[in-house]
Amino acid sequence: MDDIEFKSPPVRNNPEGEERKVGYEFEFTGVSMETVAHMLQELYGGDVHQISTYEYSITDTSLGTFKLELDAQLLREKKYEEFFQKIGIDLSSYKRKESLEDSLKDMASSVVPFEIITPPIPLSKMGRLTKMVDKLRKHEAKGTGSSFVYAFGLHLNPEVPDYSVSSILNHLKAYILLDNWIRKDSKINLSRRLTPFINEYEENYIQHILNPDYKPDLEQFIRDYFEFGNSRNRPLDLLPLFMYLNKNLTSSLIKDTLTSSRPTYHYRLPNCSLEDENWFLAQEWNRWVLVEKLASDKKSLNQYARAYLKMKRDTLIRFENKWIKLMDRWVKDVQ
């Protein structure tokens, strides 16, 4: 299975007519940050910069700038310094500050992952990331399945092919229709299912957006997203895209300081199973491509949206199993 190819989405260019790019975020532990930083340099060239105890950047590589950090905002932004200052301890004068930071990093990394944030990678070059996955595996990186407490994920940030509300709504509809099938096919880890990071959309919101009469403008679409209780903790997080398209409105509604503005979908669902030799990056990307295929096929999208609403209305038990079987037939037809 090592020859799995990254499949092409229906639209390869972004709204500006350039080849679309995809950013990836890999969560893992078990390998020192210094080792990973120099591993990335070995693979892609560039220069290693240690920004702090908890953050590196690898600049001027053949793919762009990689970031490597401990995925804990408290440590990265050194908010612990504020705490110590409040109790009368000035860490700037503490002779063993680096030792303290190393200890904090070691404790945190047992439950909080390191994270590689790739530069935006052109569709035609995504296969080059396979070498990085192989190297991390050789270094015995610990991924999602290495421990019950490792709710580690792989995040995909594909550049949107179209800024229109209808296109974004169609991608959201397509994802929701495929969500249960993807969760089963990708065997989402129990630790991730038990955490709030990839909560399913609430049924009242699903019913709302699948209604064929729902044709919002951008402002209404954004307001509805928040009105129905959605946050960044959704398998398909639209907040970065909303920030990009209407920063003032989104900023006024959002409470999360972690959301940045990006012209991308933020697909948060997949495991990051680096420890599993049968796990491949291309498989996760190819499941996302299914979402884009359904979103671009308006006839099928509308057909399955109507089927979902009808089946939900008529089915009292085992709805999820029946729906997965229906979507499985569609997947087999398009693959």
LINVENSUL-V65481 format. One record per backbone hydrogen bond with DSSP energy under -1.0 kcal/mol. CO is the residue of the C=O (numbers start at 1). NH is the residue of the N-H. If there is no record, write none. Layout:
# LINVENSUL-V65481
{{CO & NH} {CO & NH}}
This chain:
# LINVENSUL-V65481
{{1 & 4} {12 & 20} {14 & 17} {18 & 14} {20 & 123} {21 & 159} {22 & 121} {23 & 157} {24 & 118} {25 & 155} {26 & 116} {28 & 114} {29 & 142} {32 & 36} {33 & 37} {34 & 38} {35 & 39} {36 & 40} {37 & 41} {38 & 42} {39 & 43} {40 & 44} {41 & 45} {44 & 62} {47 & 59} {49 & 57} {52 & 55} {54 & 70} {55 & 51} {55 & 52} {56 & 68} {57 & 49} {58 & 66} {59 & 47} {64 & 61} {66 & 58} {67 & 117} {68 & 56} {69 & 115} {70 & 72} {72 & 76} {73 & 77} {74 & 79} {75 & 78} {78 & 81} {79 & 83} {80 & 84} {81 & 85} {82 & 86} {83 & 87} {84 & 89} {85 & 88} {90 & 93} {91 & 94} {94 & 97} {96 & 100} {97 & 101} {98 & 102} {99 & 103} {100 & 104} {101 & 105} {102 & 106} {103 & 107} {104 & 108} {105 & 109} {108 & 111} {108 & 112} {113 & 71} {114 & 28} {115 & 69} {116 & 26} {117 & 67} {121 & 22} {122 & 125} {123 & 126} {125 & 128} {126 & 129} {127 & 130} {129 & 133} {130 & 134} {131 & 135} {132 & 136} {133 & 137} {134 & 138} {135 & 139} {136 & 141} {137 & 140} {142 & 29} {143 & 146} {147 & 150} {149 & 151} {150 & 152} {153 & 27} {155 & 25} {156 & 267} {157 & 23} {158 & 265} {164 & 168} {165 & 169} {166 & 170} {167 & 171} {168 & 172} {169 & 173} {170 & 174} {171 & 175} {172 & 176} {173 & 177} {174 & 178} {175 & 179} {178 & 182} {179 & 183} {180 & 184} {181 & 185} {182 & 186} {183 & 188} {189 & 193} {190 & 194} {196 & 199} {202 & 206} {203 & 207} {204 & 208} {205 & 209} {206 & 210} {211 & 214} {217 & 221} {218 & 222} {219 & 223} {220 & 224} {221 & 225} {222 & 226} {223 & 227} {224 & 228} {225 & 230} {226 & 229} {232 & 234} {235 & 268} {237 & 266} {238 & 242} {239 & 243} {240 & 244} {240 & 262} {241 & 245} {242 & 246} {246 & 250} {247 & 251} {248 & 252} {250 & 254} {262 & 264} {263 & 160} {266 & 237} {267 & 156} {270 & 154} {272 & 144} {272 & 274} {273 & 276} {276 & 279} {280 & 284} {281 & 285} {282 & 286} {283 & 287} {284 & 288} {285 & 289} {286 & 290} {288 & 292} {289 & 293} {290 & 294} {291 & 295} {292 & 296} {296 & 298} {297 & 301} {298 & 302} {299 & 303} {300 & 304} {301 & 305} {302 & 306} {303 & 307} {304 & 308} {305 & 309} {306 & 310} {307 & 311} {308 & 312} {309 & 313} {310 & 314} {311 & 315} {318 & 322} {319 & 323} {320 & 324} {321 & 325} {322 & 326} {323 & 327} {324 & 328} {325 & 329} {326 & 330} {327 & 331} {328 & 332} {329 & 333} {330 & 334} {331 & 335}}
